[in-house]
Amino acid sequence: MQIRHAENRDIPALGNLLSQVLEVHHAGRPDIFKSGTRKYTDEELAEILKDENTPVFVADENGTVLGYAFCIFTQH
């Protein structure tokens, strides 16, 4: 398994994983999380991936994205 920076080609896989996470949240709190939605659109993901202050990493195994980590750099 390789951990690497996410790229635009990973957007469909990230969207799929984000949808799966949302469904888990919806099962626990349907009053807050709406089924069939996603936290970010493809366009929002593309913008996030371009921003150096919000790096996204993916766990890639043989070309399949199995997980992700969204990071935010903040300065205090």
C-alpha positions in Angstrom: 0.0 0.0 0.0 1.2 3.5 -0.9 0.3 6.7 0.9 0.4 9.6 -1.6 -1.0 13.0 -2.3 -4.4 12.8 -3.8 -4.7 13.9 -7.5 -7.7 14.9 -9.6 -7.9 11.4 -11.0 -8.8 10.3 -7.4 -11.9 12.5 -7.2 -14.3 9.7 -8.2 -12.9 7.3 -5.6 -12.8 10.1 -2.9 -16.5 10.9 -3.7 -17.4 7.2 -3.3 -15.6 7.0 0.1 -17.2 10.2 1.2 -20.6 8.9 0.3 -19.9 5.7 2.3 -18.9 7.7 5.4 -22.0 9.9 5.1 -24.2 6.8 5.0 -22.6 5.6 8.3 -23.3 9.0 9.9 -26.8 9.0 8.5 -27.5 5.6 10.1 -26.5 7.0 13.4 -28.0 10.5 13.1 -30.6 10.7 10.3 -31.9 13.9 11.8 -28.5 15.6 10.9 -27.1 13.7 7.9 -29.2 13.3 4.8 -28.8 10.0 2.9 -27.6 10.1 -0.7 -25.5 13.3 -0.3 -21.8 14.0 0.0 -19.8 16.5 2.0 -18.0 17.9 -1.1 -19.0 18.1 -4.8 -16.4 17.1 -7.4 -15.8 20.7 -8.1 -15.1 21.4 -4.4 -12.8 18.5 -4.2 -10.8 19.8 -7.1 -10.4 23.1 -5.4 -9.4 21.5 -2.1 -6.7 19.4 -4.0 -5.3 22.6 -5.5 -4.8 24.3 -2.1 -1.5 23.8 -0.4 -3.0 24.5 3.0 -5.5 21.6 2.7 -3.5 18.6 1.5 -5.3 15.4 1.0 -3.6 12.0 1.1 -4.9 8.7 -0.2 -4.1 5.1 0.7 -3.6 3.4 -2.7 -3.2 -0.3 -3.3 -2.5 -1.3 -6.8 -4.4 1.7 -8.2 -7.4 1.4 -5.9 -8.0 4.1 -3.3 -8.9 2.5 0.0 -8.8 5.5 2.3 -8.1 9.2 2.6 -6.9 11.8 5.1 -8.0 15.5 4.7 -5.5 17.8 6.4 -5.7 21.5 7.2 -2.6 23.6 8.1 -3.3 26.3 10.6 -0.9 28.7 12.1 -1.4 30.0 15.7 
